[in-house]
Amino acid sequence: MPLADDLIEPFRPLVDHMVHELAKEEIKELGREQKQTLAGIPLVDCTVEGETSPLGVAILRTATSLANSYRERRNLLVLPDSLFPPKQACLM
């Protein structure tokens, strides 16, 4: 489990940003719209190795690259280049 946590840590700033934006709304309880925003996090675009893809795909690429690093016995780890593409409407 700690390894899984370590793998998603590079993507955490995006989630933190989205939650922070929701917190600005000063709501007392999450409504349907806020839940939809949070549920859509895996679909938010980010950039890995110059390619933009949904966050869920980017995390899978990072996990696969770690497995390849172990198999090849060399550093092949792929991390996000950017979590915030220009002018992305990730806050719904």
N, CA, C and O atoms as a DFTB+ gen file, in Angstrom:
368 C
 N C O
     1  1       0.799      -1.204       0.000
     2  2       0.000       0.000       0.000
     3  2       0.849       1.280       0.000
     4  3       0.492       2.231      -0.695
     5  1       1.947       1.341       0.744
     6  2       2.765       2.561       0.697
     7  2       3.291       2.849      -0.712
     8  3       3.411       4.012      -1.096
     9  1       3.606       1.805      -1.486
    10  2       4.094       2.021      -2.840
    11  2       3.012       2.664      -3.706
    12  3       3.303       3.555      -4.504
    13  1       1.777       2.222      -3.554
    14  2       0.670       2.830      -4.305
    15  2       0.528       4.298      -3.939
    16  3       0.310       5.138      -4.811
    17  1       0.650       4.608      -2.667
    18  2       0.594       6.007      -2.231
    19  2       1.733       6.816      -2.855
    20  3       1.530       7.946      -3.298
    21  1       2.916       6.234      -2.884
    22  2       4.062       6.925      -3.473
    23  2       3.857       7.176      -4.968
    24  3       4.270       8.213      -5.488
    25  1       3.225       6.234      -5.653
    26  2       3.012       6.379      -7.090
    27  2       2.047       7.502      -7.441
    28  3       2.206       8.156      -8.472
    29  1       1.054       7.730      -6.599
    30  2       0.089       8.780      -6.921
    31  2       0.482      10.144      -6.339
    32  3      -0.133      11.157      -6.671
    33  1       1.481      10.173      -5.493
    34  2       1.897      11.433      -4.858
    35  2       2.253      12.541      -5.862
    36  3       1.897      13.694      -5.620
    37  1       2.939      12.245      -6.974
    38  2       3.252      13.324      -7.917
    39  2       2.006      13.983      -8.529
    40  3       2.085      15.088      -9.066
    41  1       0.877      13.308      -8.443
    42  2      -0.361      13.828      -9.013
    43  2      -1.207      14.572      -7.983
    44  3      -2.229      15.170      -8.319
    45  1      -0.783      14.530      -6.765
    46  2      -1.551      15.116      -5.671
    47  2      -1.807      16.618      -5.797
    48  3      -2.889      17.070      -5.422
    49  1      -0.859      17.414      -6.309
    50  2      -1.135      18.852      -6.407
    51  2      -2.385      19.180      -7.220
    52  3      -3.082      20.151      -6.924
    53  1      -2.665      18.386      -8.230
    54  2      -3.867      18.625      -9.024
    55  2      -5.120      18.407      -8.186
    56  3      -6.045      19.218      -8.217
    57  1      -5.143      17.318      -7.443
    58  2      -6.295      17.019      -6.580
    59  2      -6.410      18.080      -5.490
    60  3      -7.506      18.561      -5.204
    61  1      -5.290      18.443      -4.887
    62  2      -5.306      19.486      -3.858
    63  2      -5.872      20.789      -4.409
    64  3      -6.653      21.470      -3.744
    65  1      -5.473      21.125      -5.623
    66  2      -5.964      22.357      -6.254
    67  2      -7.478      22.303      -6.453
    68  3      -8.186      23.268      -6.165
    69  1      -7.959      21.181      -6.941
    70  2      -9.400      21.055      -7.185
    71  2     -10.191      21.123      -5.883
    72  3     -11.240      21.765      -5.829
    73  1      -9.702      20.474      -4.846
    74  2     -10.377      20.507      -3.543
    75  2     -10.326      21.923      -2.966
    76  3     -11.303      22.398      -2.385
    77  1      -9.199      22.583      -3.127
    78  2      -9.070      23.966      -2.651
    79  2     -10.095      24.873      -3.339
    80  3     -10.719      25.715      -2.693
    81  1     -10.262      24.698      -4.645
    82  2     -11.245      25.493      -5.376
    83  2     -12.654      25.222      -4.867
    84  3     -13.465      26.141      -4.752
    85  1     -12.944      23.965      -4.564
    86  2     -14.260      23.636      -4.004
    87  2     -14.439      24.260      -2.622
    88  3     -15.525      24.725      -2.275
    89  1     -13.371      24.262      -1.847
    90  2     -13.444      24.826      -0.491
    91  2     -13.740      26.316      -0.520
    92  3     -14.336      26.846       0.418
    93  1     -13.334      26.996      -1.578
    94  2     -13.617      28.423      -1.701
    95  2     -15.119      28.711      -1.752
    96  3     -15.557      29.821      -1.451
    97  1     -15.892      27.708      -2.133
    98  2     -17.344      27.878      -2.222
    99  2     -17.998      27.956      -0.838
   100  3     -19.169      28.315      -0.716
   101  1     -17.234      27.617       0.193
   102  2     -17.695      27.678       1.578
   103  2     -19.032      26.962       1.795
   104  3     -19.935      27.483       2.451
   105  1     -19.134      25.778       1.237
   106  2     -20.340      24.977       1.430
   107  2     -20.183      24.116       2.673
   108  3     -19.067      23.789       3.075
   109  1     -21.285      23.758       3.265
   110  2     -21.228      22.939       4.478
   111  2     -21.343      21.456       4.176
   112  3     -20.967      20.617       4.994
   113  1     -21.870      21.133       2.988
   114  2     -22.054      19.736       2.616
   115  2     -21.857      19.617       1.107
   116  3     -22.287      20.481       0.342
   117  1     -21.202      18.535       0.693
   118  2     -20.983      18.338      -0.733
   119  2     -22.309      18.035      -1.423
   120  3     -23.047      17.136      -1.021
   121  1     -22.589      18.792      -2.451
   122  2     -23.780      18.549      -3.248
   123  2     -23.438      17.736      -4.478
   124  3     -22.298      17.307      -4.655
   125  1     -24.422      17.530      -5.320
   126  2     -24.236      16.723      -6.520
   127  2     -23.138      17.294      -7.421
   128  3     -22.294      16.549      -7.919
   129  1     -23.149      18.595      -7.625
   130  2     -22.165      19.220      -8.509
   131  2     -20.742      19.019      -7.990
   132  3     -19.842      18.696      -8.764
   133  1     -20.535      19.208      -6.692
   134  2     -19.198      19.037      -6.120
   135  2     -18.757      17.568      -6.191
   136  3     -17.592      17.274      -6.461
   137  1     -19.684      16.670      -5.950
   138  2     -19.351      15.235      -6.033
   139  2     -18.992      14.851      -7.466
   140  3     -18.083      14.049      -7.685
   141  1     -19.696      15.416      -8.438
   142  2     -19.377      15.145      -9.837
   143  2     -17.986      15.662     -10.180
   144  3     -17.236      15.008     -10.906
   145  1     -17.648      16.823      -9.664
   146  2     -16.315      17.379      -9.903
   147  2     -15.243      16.452      -9.349
   148  3     -14.265      16.152     -10.034
   149  1     -15.422      15.997      -8.115
   150  2     -14.433      15.108      -7.500
   151  2     -14.376      13.751      -8.204
   152  3     -13.298      13.180      -8.372
   153  1     -15.520      13.243      -8.609
   154  2     -15.555      11.955      -9.302
   155  2     -14.889      12.047     -10.672
   156  3     -14.428      11.040     -11.210
   157  1     -14.838      13.247     -11.232
   158  2     -14.226      13.433     -12.537
   159  2     -12.728      13.639     -12.513
   160  3     -12.122      13.829     -13.568
   161  1     -12.115      13.608     -11.354
   162  2     -10.671      13.834     -11.249
   163  2      -9.869      12.903     -12.162
   164  3      -8.937      13.375     -12.814
   165  1     -10.182      11.610     -12.242
   166  2      -9.388      10.745     -13.137
   167  2      -9.477      11.134     -14.612
   168  3      -8.674      10.674     -15.424
   169  1     -10.445      11.976     -14.961
   170  2     -10.627      12.377     -16.359
   171  2      -9.944      13.693     -16.704
   172  3      -9.888      14.081     -17.871
   173  1      -9.425      14.377     -15.691
   174  2      -8.759      15.660     -15.916
   175  2      -7.442      15.420     -16.648
   176  3      -6.686      14.516     -16.295
   177  1      -7.174      16.225     -17.658
   178  2      -5.966      16.066     -18.458
   179  2      -4.720      16.534     -17.715
   180  3      -4.748      17.511     -16.967
   181  1      -3.643      15.820     -17.939
   182  2      -2.317      16.240     -17.494
   183  2      -1.320      15.777     -18.551
   184  3      -1.667      14.995     -19.436
   185  1      -0.092      16.254     -18.461
   186  2       0.902      15.957     -19.486
   187  2       2.007      15.080     -18.916
   188  3       2.576      15.373     -17.864
   189  1       2.301      13.993     -19.636
   190  2       3.383      13.072     -19.289
   191  2       4.173      12.807     -20.557
   192  3       3.609      12.401     -21.573
   193  1       5.477      13.035     -20.500
   194  2       6.370      12.861     -21.647
   195  2       5.859      13.608     -22.881
   196  3       5.928      13.099     -24.000
   197  1       5.347      14.817     -22.663
   198  2       4.886      15.646     -23.762
   199  2       3.522      15.286     -24.326
   200  3       3.048      15.942     -25.253
   201  1       2.884      14.258     -23.786
   202  2       1.569      13.836     -24.268
   203  2       0.517      14.131     -23.213
   204  3       0.705      13.848     -22.030
   205  1      -0.589      14.701     -23.658
   206  2      -1.686      14.992     -22.754
   207  2      -2.644      13.817     -22.746
   208  3      -3.041      13.310     -23.795
   209  1      -3.006      13.396     -21.556
   210  2      -3.948      12.294     -21.394
   211  2      -4.685      12.477     -20.077
   212  3      -4.270      13.274     -19.236
   213  1      -5.783      11.739     -19.894
   214  2      -6.499      11.826     -18.618
   215  2      -5.603      11.374     -17.461
   216  3      -4.720      10.534     -17.634
   217  1      -5.844      11.935     -16.304
   218  2      -5.052      11.628     -15.117
   219  2      -4.989      10.125     -14.842
   220  3      -3.931       9.602     -14.490
   221  1      -6.105       9.438     -15.000
   222  2      -6.116       7.989     -14.767
   223  2      -5.126       7.255     -15.659
   224  3      -4.459       6.324     -15.208
   225  1      -5.025       7.662     -16.911
   226  2      -4.077       7.062     -17.859
   227  2      -2.648       7.432     -17.459
   228  3      -1.747       6.595     -17.518
   229  1      -2.446       8.671     -17.058
   230  2      -1.111       9.113     -16.648
   231  2      -0.614       8.324     -15.435
   232  3       0.559       7.954     -15.372
   233  1      -1.493       8.068     -14.485
   234  2      -1.104       7.276     -13.308
   235  2      -0.739       5.863     -13.732
   236  3       0.229       5.293     -13.229
   237  1      -1.503       5.297     -14.649
   238  2      -1.189       3.956     -15.159
   239  2       0.167       3.950     -15.859
   240  3       0.936       3.000     -15.709
   241  1       0.465       4.998     -16.618
   242  2       1.774       5.089     -17.278
   243  2       2.905       5.156     -16.259
   244  3       3.960       4.554     -16.454
   245  1       2.684       5.884     -15.180
   246  2       3.699       5.974     -14.136
   247  2       3.912       4.610     -13.479
   248  3       5.050       4.198     -13.257
   249  1       2.829       3.917     -13.172
   250  2       2.934       2.591     -12.548
   251  2       3.636       1.601     -13.482
   252  3       4.479       0.818     -13.042
   253  1       3.291       1.640     -14.753
   254  2       3.916       0.747     -15.732
   255  2       5.405       1.056     -15.866
   256  3       6.228       0.146     -15.971
   257  1       5.743       2.337     -15.861
   258  2       7.156       2.703     -15.978
   259  2       7.957       2.244     -14.761
   260  3       9.132       1.896     -14.883
   261  1       7.325       2.246     -13.593
   262  2       8.017       1.743     -12.401
   263  2       8.268       0.245     -12.527
   264  3       9.357      -0.239     -12.220
   265  1       7.254      -0.483     -12.978
   266  2       7.422      -1.927     -13.181
   267  2       8.536      -2.193     -14.200
   268  3       9.347      -3.102     -14.021
   269  1       8.563      -1.394     -15.263
   270  2       9.620      -1.550     -16.268
   271  2      10.996      -1.227     -15.682
   272  3      11.989      -1.855     -16.047
   273  1      11.053      -0.264     -14.788
   274  2      12.318       0.079     -14.130
   275  2      12.859      -1.103     -13.338
   276  3      14.050      -1.409     -13.390
   277  1      11.969      -1.759     -12.607
   278  2      12.392      -2.935     -11.833
   279  2      12.823      -4.070     -12.760
   280  3      13.829      -4.738     -12.519
   281  1      12.048      -4.275     -13.823
   282  2      12.351      -5.375     -14.736
   283  2      13.674      -5.139     -15.474
   284  3      14.483      -6.057     -15.611
   285  1      13.886      -3.928     -15.940
   286  2      15.088      -3.597     -16.714
   287  2      16.289      -3.252     -15.835
   288  3      17.420      -3.159     -16.314
   289  1      16.025      -3.064     -14.545
   290  2      17.070      -2.695     -13.587
   291  2      17.768      -1.374     -13.945
   292  3      18.983      -1.220     -13.817
   293  1      16.926      -0.425     -14.402
   294  2      17.409       0.932     -14.672
   295  2      16.231       1.891     -14.534
   296  3      15.072       1.480     -14.575
   297  1      16.542       3.163     -14.373
   298  2      15.492       4.156     -14.130
   299  2      14.727       4.475     -15.403
   300  3      15.252       5.110     -16.317
   301  1      13.491       4.030     -15.451
   302  2      12.596       4.322     -16.568
   303  2      11.334       5.022     -16.074
   304  3      10.336       5.112     -16.789
   305  1      11.397       5.514     -14.843
   306  2      10.221       6.109     -14.220
   307  2       9.741       7.330     -14.992
   308  3      10.520       8.230     -15.307
   309  1       8.447       7.347     -15.291
   310  2       7.814       8.439     -16.014
   311  2       6.930       9.198     -15.031
   312  3       6.040       8.618     -14.409
   313  1       7.181      10.491     -14.897
   314  2       6.415      11.338     -13.990
   315  2       5.733      12.438     -14.798
   316  3       6.132      12.712     -15.930
   317  1       4.713      13.069     -14.228
   318  2       4.017      14.115     -14.979
   319  2       4.929      15.302     -15.273
   320  3       5.723      15.729     -14.434
   321  1       4.785      15.828     -16.516
   322  2       5.482      17.063     -16.900
   323  2       4.707      18.244     -16.344
   324  3       5.272      19.180     -15.779
   325  1       3.405      18.171     -16.523
   326  2       2.534      19.262     -16.116
   327  2       1.184      18.695     -15.714
   328  3       0.630      17.829     -16.391
   329  1       0.677      19.185     -14.628
   330  2      -0.659      18.773     -14.187
   331  2      -1.703      19.806     -14.571
   332  3      -2.902      19.572     -14.418
   333  1      -1.252      20.942     -15.067
   334  2      -2.165      22.035     -15.354
   335  2      -1.949      22.548     -16.770
   336  3      -1.236      23.532     -16.963
   337  1      -2.556      21.897     -17.771
   338  2      -2.435      22.420     -19.135
   339  2      -2.985      23.841     -19.216
   340  3      -3.873      24.196     -18.442
   341  1      -2.479      24.657     -20.131
   342  2      -2.932      26.052     -20.228
   343  2      -4.439      26.159     -20.398
   344  3      -5.034      25.464     -21.222
   345  1      -5.048      27.032     -19.614
   346  2      -6.459      27.370     -19.719
   347  2      -7.390      26.167     -19.623
   348  3      -8.470      26.175     -20.215
   349  1      -6.993      25.144     -18.895
   350  2      -7.848      23.979     -18.764
   351  2      -8.974      24.251     -17.802
   352  3      -8.756      24.796     -16.720
   353  1     -10.169      23.880     -18.182
   354  2     -11.332      24.054     -17.325
   355  2     -11.518      22.808     -16.492
   356  3     -12.448      22.034     -16.720
   357  1     -10.637      22.610     -15.526
   358  2     -10.679      21.380     -14.745
   359  2     -11.561      21.532     -13.507
   360  3     -11.704      20.584     -12.734
   361  1     -12.134      22.672     -13.316
   362  2     -12.890      22.878     -12.087
   363  2     -14.397      22.776     -12.288
   364  3     -15.167      22.950     -11.343
   365  1     -14.806      22.501     -13.486
   366  2     -16.220      22.314     -13.855
   367  2     -17.088      23.389     -13.296
   368  3     -18.300      23.379     -13.513
